């Protein structure tokens, strides 16, 4: 047994290996300073390259050019700031006590102002011509089979349907109306969307007929009419294009009234109503009016007492009746009308009123008295001296007639 030597292996040298094997370790250990120097150089180069890049970026940075749109935006911002500043000034309460402050109010004309006269003139120019019920003069400018066109001075002509061209049936339409014919028409319908109105010659004729008939009725005139038909209630006739009616009760002889068709009768107006188109005539009233026209105010008449009413007496004047009202009976006070006159008694009276329109005659006996209540005390004497006493009152009626 021998003693092991731990260093024996270390002392064993392999063949071919030289003893200077550990020299490279010294090479790895060198240049620590060189390594720091090189890293410092690399860092410096890196910093230099970054500086150059920054310089290049600065050199190639584009220059911002302000265009017109940018200027407009800046101007708008300035105006907005100025407006806000002015609003703050407006919101601040006014101090009238401040001195050296002048307020000047001045109104300037702008595009919204207008001339009032020019405005009214423009309205008049655009005002439609031809309101309903208006009478207009025009001229025929065109004729169609169903009507004609009339120039009435508007934006569009007036149209007149064939049935509105006249009364009755028009057979010779184109012969009766010619181009250029001047005529008056009545507007019966206002303008449509095209500015055209509907006019009528027939409606104008009927309106004029109603006006004429109304005036004749007021004046108590009598007219002659041609009977053109009959019905259960009476007769029909034509009055200036209007349909008139004569009730059987208003005929002198209403028994065989159908026989009057085709004949002419003298009649008076009993009722005239243009709104309801009602025209009633009377033959009996015409007879009365004929008698009334032969009478005059202040005339002394003689008649029979037909009836006694609470308000007076009805006196027969030979086909006409007069009313002797209690206020015109006597100047005295009476208790009962029958203590003066009775039915069937013949009396004398003065005509104090003649109403042709109503067909009424007013009578008076108080004017025949020489003293108040004389008719009650001595009726016979008043009646006997009536002719002489009527002459004295004639001057009063003449003066009354002159005052009208």
RAJOZI-V221511 format. One record per helix or strand. SS is the DSSP state (2 for helix, 1 for strand). FROM is the first residue (numbers start at 1). TO is the last residue. If there is no record, write none. Layout:
# RAJOZI-V221511
[[SS;FROM;TO] [SS;FROM;TO]]
This chain:
# RAJOZI-V221511
[[2;8;11] [2;21;28] [2;32;60] [2;68;91] [2;116;126] [1;135;143] [1;147;151] [1;158;161] [2;162;164] [2;173;176] [1;182;189] [1;198;200] [2;201;218] [1;222;230] [1;234;239] [1;242;247] [2;248;250] [2;257;260] [1;264;273] [1;278;282] [2;283;292] [1;300;309] [1;312;316] [1;321;325] [2;326;328] [2;337;339] [1;346;355] [1;360;364] [2;366;368] [2;374;377] [2;379;384] [2;386;403]]
